[in-house]
Amino acid sequence: MHPTEKAVVPTRVIGLISGTSVDGIDAALVEISGTELDLKVELLAGATYPYPTELRERILAVGAGVAISMAELAQVDDAIAQVFAQAAQNIQIGHQPATLIGSHGQTVYHRPPKGGAGEQGSRGREMLTSDGLNPSPLGYSLQLGRGALIAYLTNIATVSNFRVADIAIGGHGAPLVPRVDAYLLSHPQEGRCIQNIGGIGNVAYIPPRHGDWLSKIRAWDTGPGNSLLDLAVEHLSAGVKTYDEDGNWAASGTPCHPLVEQWLNQDYFHLPPPKSTGRELFGVTYLHQCLKDAQAYQLNPADILATLTELTAASIVHSYRTFLPEMPQRVLLCGGGGRNLYLKQRLQLLLTSIPVWNTDEVGLNADFKEAIAFAVLAYWRHLGIPGNLPTATGAPQEVLLGEIHQAQF
């Protein structure tokens, strides 16, 4: 059966994701119909379910590179799958049940590929050394929360492990959302940047929807989003706070612009797309270096937060000006950083006359957009429609994303 024939009847899908900030599990219950340009998504329910404190601390430790045994890793993997499954069950309360789950899981490790994507794609079968060990030209990304266990616990078919197929052919496996953005947020006359600000920031530049527009989409990770801010808040408040609500603490300080310029010299910001990053770079070690650099300027805690917030905003704008074919006519924010009023204000100031909106203002919920996207990716996998965008991930071709785990009746 052709995919379009299977997409006539709306499908109820749950999207699940926990981002780099490890704030909790975003769950979206959506009804999807159509396939690509005719894709329609209705959000029926959205909620964020916090991790149990001990599990969150273990996830953050693993992500920070703390050594654990395989037995402990298996325990964390199982625990994440269980709370994801519970989130899927909770989001359906009061609604007709879903028939499919798309679970991104929890990223605990991400290693971008080395070298050019084309080179990786052509040499993918010749990468083992004589002793059978891989010298790591391919990327690697690990998301915990086993899809098979989620399918068993919920009795709903579950698609998971979305990144591995793109990585296997030489892509970064990230960002994966731009193809969804293209069909839900593009405009006939307006070039747009869809800027997600989670723990890490990522952008999808979508040109006006005409001609060969899909091949002109560009996307990459812009750098730190909330990751450094949340780590700094926890450090500066001695663990009392985990994030800066509305950016109020940062707004009471003054950004140190020479320090921001110094930090923008970091190699990642000058690496051309496609590119991806994570806590492996913008994590605890990076924060400690930032705090050490700040000592020379005698900054108080509010000034430090203001300066780190400025780094997130400035790195986004620097990324646009350096790597986009042209500046967008509008920026649409999503993710937790879109609710940081101070960060949004700084971004708008740096972008001058380019309007900075949230995706809510064009009809797509900004808080649950990433969860919605993984529901769509699962839906596409079910229909046999590729989910990656080679211009975004650097992969040499389109591929089906995700592994399907059937429900066990």
LOPAFI-412106 format. One record per residue (C-alpha): residue number from 0; residue in three letters; x, y, z. Coordinates in steps of 0.2 Angstrom, whole numbers. Example, Ala and Ser with C-alpha at 12.3 -4.5 7.8 and 13.67 -1.06 7.14 Angstrom:
2
{torba 0,ALA,{62,-22,39}}
{torba 1,SER,{68,-5,36}}
//
This chain:
409
{torba 0,MET,{0,0,0}}
{torba 1,HIS,{6,17,-4}}
{torba 2,PRO,{10,29,11}}
{torba 3,THR,{-3,41,5}}
{torba 4,GLU,{-16,28,6}}
{torba 5,LYS,{-12,23,24}}
{torba 6,ALA,{-12,42,29}}
{torba 7,VAL,{-30,46,25}}
{torba 8,VAL,{-36,41,42}}
{torba 9,PRO,{-29,52,56}}
{torba 10,THR,{-17,42,67}}
{torba 11,ARG,{-15,46,86}}
{torba 12,VAL,{3,46,91}}
{torba 13,ILE,{13,50,107}}
{torba 14,GLY,{29,59,105}}
{torba 15,LEU,{42,58,120}}
{torba 16,ILE,{58,67,122}}
{torba 17,SER,{70,72,136}}
{torba 18,GLY,{82,85,130}}
{torba 19,THR,{100,89,135}}
{torba 20,SER,{95,99,150}}
{torba 21,VAL,{87,83,158}}
{torba 22,ASP,{72,94,164}}
{torba 23,GLY,{60,80,162}}
{torba 24,ILE,{50,70,149}}
{torba 25,ASP,{40,81,137}}
{torba 26,ALA,{25,71,131}}
{torba 27,ALA,{14,76,117}}
{torba 28,LEU,{-2,67,111}}
{torba 29,VAL,{-6,72,93}}
{torba 30,GLU,{-17,67,79}}
{torba 31,ILE,{-8,66,62}}
{torba 32,SER,{-14,65,45}}
{torba 33,GLY,{-7,68,27}}
{torba 34,THR,{11,64,23}}
{torba 35,GLU,{22,79,19}}
{torba 36,LEU,{16,95,11}}
{torba 37,ASP,{-2,90,16}}
{torba 38,LEU,{4,85,34}}
{torba 39,LYS,{-8,91,48}}
{torba 40,VAL,{-4,89,66}}
{torba 41,GLU,{-17,93,80}}
{torba 42,LEU,{-10,93,98}}
{torba 43,LEU,{-23,85,110}}
{torba 44,ALA,{-12,85,126}}
{torba 45,GLY,{5,90,131}}
{torba 46,ALA,{14,89,148}}
{torba 47,THR,{31,88,155}}
{torba 48,TYR,{34,74,168}}
{torba 49,PRO,{49,77,179}}
{torba 50,TYR,{62,64,182}}
{torba 51,PRO,{63,57,200}}
{torba 52,THR,{77,67,208}}
{torba 53,GLU,{89,52,210}}
{torba 54,LEU,{87,46,192}}
{torba 55,ARG,{90,64,185}}
{torba 56,GLU,{106,65,195}}
{torba 57,ARG,{112,48,188}}
{torba 58,ILE,{108,54,170}}
{torba 59,LEU,{118,70,173}}
{torba 60,ALA,{132,61,180}}
{torba 61,VAL,{133,48,165}}
{torba 62,GLY,{131,63,153}}
{torba 63,ALA,{146,72,162}}
{torba 64,GLY,{157,56,159}}
{torba 65,VAL,{156,49,176}}
{torba 66,ALA,{162,31,175}}
{torba 67,ILE,{149,17,178}}
{torba 68,SER,{148,-1,176}}
{torba 69,MET,{138,-10,162}}
{torba 70,ALA,{126,-16,175}}
{torba 71,GLU,{123,2,182}}
{torba 72,LEU,{121,8,164}}
{torba 73,ALA,{108,-6,161}}
{torba 74,GLN,{99,0,177}}
{torba 75,VAL,{98,18,171}}
{torba 76,ASP,{92,12,153}}
{torba 77,ASP,{78,2,161}}
{torba 78,ALA,{73,16,173}}
{torba 79,ILE,{72,29,159}}
{torba 80,ALA,{61,17,149}}
{torba 81,GLN,{50,14,163}}
{torba 82,VAL,{47,33,166}}
{torba 83,PHE,{45,36,148}}
{torba 84,ALA,{32,22,147}}
{torba 85,GLN,{23,30,162}}
{torba 86,ALA,{23,47,154}}
{torba 87,ALA,{15,39,138}}
{torba 88,GLN,{1,31,149}}
{torba 89,ASN,{-2,47,159}}
{torba 90,ILE,{-4,58,143}}
{torba 91,GLN,{-18,47,137}}
{torba 92,ILE,{-29,49,152}}
{torba 93,GLY,{-45,56,147}}
{torba 94,HIS,{-42,53,128}}
{torba 95,GLN,{-44,40,115}}
{torba 96,PRO,{-29,29,116}}
{torba 97,ALA,{-14,31,104}}
{torba 98,THR,{-9,17,92}}
{torba 99,LEU,{10,23,90}}
{torba 100,ILE,{24,30,101}}
{torba 101,GLY,{39,40,95}}
{torba 102,SER,{52,40,109}}
{torba 103,HIS,{68,50,106}}
{torba 104,GLY,{74,44,123}}
{torba 105,GLN,{87,52,134}}
{torba 106,THR,{104,57,125}}
{torba 107,VAL,{119,53,137}}
{torba 108,TYR,{133,53,124}}
{torba 109,HIS,{135,61,107}}
{torba 110,ARG,{151,61,96}}
{torba 111,PRO,{150,70,80}}
{torba 112,PRO,{158,61,65}}
{torba 113,LYS,{176,66,59}}
{torba 114,GLY,{179,72,42}}
{torba 115,GLY,{167,76,28}}
{torba 116,ALA,{150,67,27}}
{torba 117,GLY,{153,62,9}}
{torba 118,GLU,{170,54,13}}
{torba 119,GLN,{162,44,27}}
{torba 120,GLY,{147,39,17}}
{torba 121,SER,{159,32,3}}
{torba 122,ARG,{171,23,15}}
{torba 123,GLY,{158,16,27}}
{torba 124,ARG,{162,-2,24}}
{torba 125,GLU,{180,0,25}}
{torba 126,MET,{182,8,42}}
{torba 127,LEU,{188,-6,53}}
{torba 128,THR,{206,-8,57}}
{torba 129,SER,{216,-24,56}}
{torba 130,ASP,{212,-28,75}}
{torba 131,GLY,{193,-25,72}}
{torba 132,LEU,{192,-8,81}}
{torba 133,ASN,{184,7,74}}
{torba 134,PRO,{195,22,73}}
{torba 135,SER,{180,33,75}}
{torba 136,PRO,{177,42,58}}
{torba 137,LEU,{159,39,60}}
{torba 138,GLY,{148,48,73}}
{torba 139,TYR,{140,40,88}}
{torba 140,SER,{125,44,98}}
{torba 141,LEU,{117,35,113}}
{torba 142,GLN,{99,38,119}}
{torba 143,LEU,{94,28,134}}
{torba 144,GLY,{76,22,137}}
{torba 145,ARG,{73,5,127}}
{torba 146,GLY,{59,6,114}}
{torba 147,ALA,{56,-12,116}}
{torba 148,LEU,{53,-10,135}}
{torba 149,ILE,{41,5,132}}
{torba 150,ALA,{31,-5,119}}
{torba 151,TYR,{29,-19,131}}
{torba 152,LEU,{24,-8,146}}
{torba 153,THR,{12,2,136}}
{torba 154,ASN,{6,-11,124}}
{torba 155,ILE,{8,2,110}}
{torba 156,ALA,{20,0,95}}
{torba 157,THR,{35,11,98}}
{torba 158,VAL,{48,18,87}}
{torba 159,SER,{65,23,95}}
{torba 160,ASN,{83,25,91}}
{torba 161,PHE,{80,38,78}}
{torba 162,ARG,{98,44,76}}
{torba 163,VAL,{107,28,72}}
{torba 164,ALA,{102,25,53}}
{torba 165,ASP,{108,43,48}}
{torba 166,ILE,{124,41,58}}
{torba 167,ALA,{128,24,50}}
{torba 168,ILE,{129,31,33}}
{torba 169,GLY,{140,46,38}}
{torba 170,GLY,{128,59,45}}
{torba 171,HIS,{128,67,62}}
{torba 172,GLY,{111,60,67}}
{torba 173,ALA,{107,78,71}}
{torba 174,PRO,{97,89,70}}
{torba 175,LEU,{83,77,65}}
{torba 176,VAL,{68,90,67}}
{torba 177,PRO,{71,101,52}}
{torba 178,ARG,{61,90,40}}
{torba 179,VAL,{46,91,51}}
{torba 180,ASP,{49,110,53}}
{torba 181,ALA,{49,111,34}}
{torba 182,TYR,{32,104,32}}
{torba 183,LEU,{24,112,47}}
{torba 184,LEU,{32,129,48}}
{torba 185,SER,{38,134,30}}
{torba 186,HIS,{30,149,22}}
{torba 187,PRO,{27,153,3}}
{torba 188,GLN,{36,170,3}}
{torba 189,GLU,{46,171,19}}
{torba 190,GLY,{62,164,24}}
{torba 191,ARG,{62,158,42}}
{torba 192,CYS,{74,152,55}}
{torba 193,ILE,{66,139,67}}
{torba 194,GLN,{77,141,83}}
{torba 195,ASN,{76,128,96}}
{torba 196,ILE,{84,132,112}}
{torba 197,GLY,{85,117,123}}
{torba 198,GLY,{100,112,132}}
{torba 199,ILE,{109,114,116}}
{torba 200,GLY,{103,127,103}}
{torba 201,ASN,{99,121,85}}
{torba 202,VAL,{93,130,70}}
{torba 203,ALA,{84,126,54}}
{torba 204,TYR,{84,139,40}}
{torba 205,ILE,{69,136,29}}
{torba 206,PRO,{69,147,13}}
{torba 207,PRO,{52,152,5}}
{torba 208,ARG,{42,137,-1}}
{torba 209,HIS,{44,138,-20}}
{torba 210,GLY,{56,130,-33}}
{torba 211,ASP,{69,118,-26}}
{torba 212,TRP,{66,124,-8}}
{torba 213,LEU,{68,108,1}}
{torba 214,SER,{86,106,-5}}
{torba 215,LYS,{91,123,1}}
{torba 216,ILE,{86,120,19}}
{torba 217,ARG,{101,121,31}}
{torba 218,ALA,{102,116,49}}
{torba 219,TRP,{115,113,63}}
{torba 220,ASP,{118,115,81}}
{torba 221,THR,{122,133,85}}
{torba 222,GLY,{130,129,102}}
{torba 223,PRO,{125,131,120}}
{torba 224,GLY,{106,134,124}}
{torba 225,ASN,{101,132,142}}
{torba 226,SER,{114,119,147}}
{torba 227,LEU,{127,131,153}}
{torba 228,LEU,{114,143,161}}
{torba 229,ASP,{106,128,171}}
{torba 230,LEU,{123,122,177}}
{torba 231,ALA,{128,140,182}}
{torba 232,VAL,{112,143,191}}
{torba 233,GLU,{114,127,201}}
{torba 234,HIS,{132,131,205}}
{torba 235,LEU,{129,149,209}}
{torba 236,SER,{114,145,220}}
{torba 237,ALA,{123,131,229}}
{torba 238,GLY,{110,119,222}}
{torba 239,VAL,{95,129,228}}
{torba 240,LYS,{89,133,210}}
{torba 241,THR,{90,122,194}}
{torba 242,TYR,{86,136,181}}
{torba 243,ASP,{84,154,180}}
{torba 244,GLU,{65,157,179}}
{torba 245,ASP,{61,169,165}}
{torba 246,GLY,{79,174,165}}
{torba 247,ASN,{75,186,180}}
{torba 248,TRP,{92,183,188}}
{torba 249,ALA,{102,186,173}}
{torba 250,ALA,{92,201,169}}
{torba 251,SER,{97,209,185}}
{torba 252,GLY,{116,208,179}}
{torba 253,THR,{126,216,166}}
{torba 254,PRO,{134,205,152}}
{torba 255,CYS,{153,206,150}}
{torba 256,HIS,{155,209,131}}
{torba 257,PRO,{174,206,130}}
{torba 258,LEU,{171,189,139}}
{torba 259,VAL,{158,184,126}}
{torba 260,GLU,{169,189,112}}
{torba 261,GLN,{183,178,120}}
{torba 262,TRP,{171,164,121}}
{torba 263,LEU,{165,165,103}}
{torba 264,ASN,{183,161,98}}
{torba 265,GLN,{180,143,103}}
{torba 266,ASP,{183,132,88}}
{torba 267,TYR,{165,125,87}}
{torba 268,PHE,{157,142,83}}
{torba 269,HIS,{169,143,67}}
{torba 270,LEU,{166,125,61}}
{torba 271,PRO,{155,125,45}}
{torba 272,PRO,{139,115,45}}
{torba 273,PRO,{134,102,45}}
{torba 274,LYS,{139,100,64}}
{torba 275,SER,{132,94,80}}
{torba 276,THR,{137,96,98}}
{torba 277,GLY,{131,92,116}}
{torba 278,ARG,{136,92,134}}
{torba 279,GLU,{152,83,129}}
{torba 280,LEU,{158,100,124}}
{torba 281,PHE,{146,113,132}}
{torba 282,GLY,{145,104,149}}
{torba 283,VAL,{153,105,167}}
{torba 284,THR,{171,107,161}}
{torba 285,TYR,{166,121,149}}
{torba 286,LEU,{157,130,163}}
{torba 287,HIS,{171,129,175}}
{torba 288,GLN,{183,137,162}}
{torba 289,CYS,{170,150,159}}
{torba 290,LEU,{169,154,178}}
{torba 291,LYS,{188,154,178}}
{torba 292,ASP,{189,167,164}}
{torba 293,ALA,{176,177,173}}
{torba 294,GLN,{187,180,188}}
{torba 295,ALA,{198,192,178}}
{torba 296,TYR,{182,204,177}}
{torba 297,GLN,{177,202,195}}
{torba 298,LEU,{159,198,190}}
{torba 299,ASN,{145,194,202}}
{torba 300,PRO,{133,180,200}}
{torba 301,ALA,{120,190,191}}
{torba 302,ASP,{133,197,179}}
{torba 303,ILE,{140,179,176}}
{torba 304,LEU,{122,173,171}}
{torba 305,ALA,{119,188,160}}
{torba 306,THR,{136,185,151}}
{torba 307,LEU,{132,166,149}}
{torba 308,THR,{115,171,142}}
{torba 309,GLU,{123,183,130}}
{torba 310,LEU,{134,169,124}}
{torba 311,THR,{119,159,119}}
{torba 312,ALA,{111,174,110}}
{torba 313,ALA,{127,180,102}}
{torba 314,SER,{132,162,96}}
{torba 315,ILE,{115,160,88}}
{torba 316,VAL,{117,177,79}}
{torba 317,HIS,{135,174,74}}
{torba 318,SER,{130,157,67}}
{torba 319,TYR,{116,165,56}}
{torba 320,ARG,{128,179,50}}
{torba 321,THR,{142,167,46}}
{torba 322,PHE,{134,152,39}}
{torba 323,LEU,{117,157,31}}
{torba 324,PRO,{115,161,13}}
{torba 325,GLU,{105,176,18}}
{torba 326,MET,{97,182,35}}
{torba 327,PRO,{79,176,38}}
{torba 328,GLN,{64,187,38}}
{torba 329,ARG,{58,180,54}}
{torba 330,VAL,{65,169,68}}
{torba 331,LEU,{53,157,77}}
{torba 332,LEU,{58,151,94}}
{torba 333,CYS,{54,134,103}}
{torba 334,GLY,{60,124,117}}
{torba 335,GLY,{63,130,135}}
{torba 336,GLY,{74,144,130}}
{torba 337,GLY,{60,152,121}}
{torba 338,ARG,{52,155,138}}
{torba 339,ASN,{67,164,145}}
{torba 340,LEU,{61,182,142}}
{torba 341,TYR,{78,190,145}}
{torba 342,LEU,{86,178,132}}
{torba 343,LYS,{73,182,120}}
{torba 344,GLN,{75,201,123}}
{torba 345,ARG,{94,199,120}}
{torba 346,LEU,{92,189,104}}
{torba 347,GLN,{79,202,97}}
{torba 348,LEU,{91,216,101}}
{torba 349,LEU,{106,207,92}}
{torba 350,LEU,{94,203,77}}
{torba 351,THR,{89,221,76}}
{torba 352,SER,{74,222,64}}
{torba 353,ILE,{71,204,61}}
{torba 354,PRO,{55,199,71}}
{torba 355,VAL,{58,185,85}}
{torba 356,TRP,{42,176,88}}
{torba 357,ASN,{38,159,97}}
{torba 358,THR,{31,145,86}}
{torba 359,ASP,{15,147,96}}
{torba 360,GLU,{12,163,86}}
{torba 361,VAL,{11,153,70}}
{torba 362,GLY,{1,139,77}}
{torba 363,LEU,{13,126,83}}
{torba 364,ASN,{15,124,102}}
{torba 365,ALA,{33,130,107}}
{torba 366,ASP,{34,120,123}}
{torba 367,PHE,{30,103,115}}
{torba 368,LYS,{37,106,97}}
{torba 369,GLU,{51,93,99}}
{torba 370,ALA,{40,80,106}}
{torba 371,ILE,{27,83,92}}
{torba 372,ALA,{42,81,79}}
{torba 373,PHE,{46,64,86}}
{torba 374,ALA,{28,59,85}}
{torba 375,VAL,{29,64,66}}
{torba 376,LEU,{45,55,64}}
{torba 377,ALA,{37,39,71}}
{torba 378,TYR,{22,41,60}}
{torba 379,TRP,{34,43,44}}
{torba 380,ARG,{43,28,49}}
{torba 381,HIS,{27,18,50}}
{torba 382,LEU,{22,24,33}}
{torba 383,GLY,{40,21,26}}
{torba 384,ILE,{44,39,23}}
{torba 385,PRO,{62,45,26}}
{torba 386,GLY,{64,57,41}}
{torba 387,ASN,{81,64,39}}
{torba 388,LEU,{86,79,29}}
{torba 389,PRO,{104,76,21}}
{torba 390,THR,{107,95,20}}
{torba 391,ALA,{104,96,39}}
{torba 392,THR,{113,80,45}}
{torba 393,GLY,{127,79,32}}
{torba 394,ALA,{121,61,27}}
{torba 395,PRO,{123,57,9}}
{torba 396,GLN,{105,51,6}}
{torba 397,GLU,{88,51,14}}
{torba 398,VAL,{85,36,25}}
{torba 399,LEU,{71,29,36}}
{torba 400,LEU,{73,34,54}}
{torba 401,GLY,{70,23,69}}
{torba 402,GLU,{68,5,75}}
{torba 403,ILE,{50,-1,76}}
{torba 404,HIS,{45,-12,92}}
{torba 405,GLN,{28,-20,90}}
{torba 406,ALA,{16,-21,104}}
{torba 407,GLN,{15,-38,113}}
{torba 408,PHE,{-3,-42,114}}
//
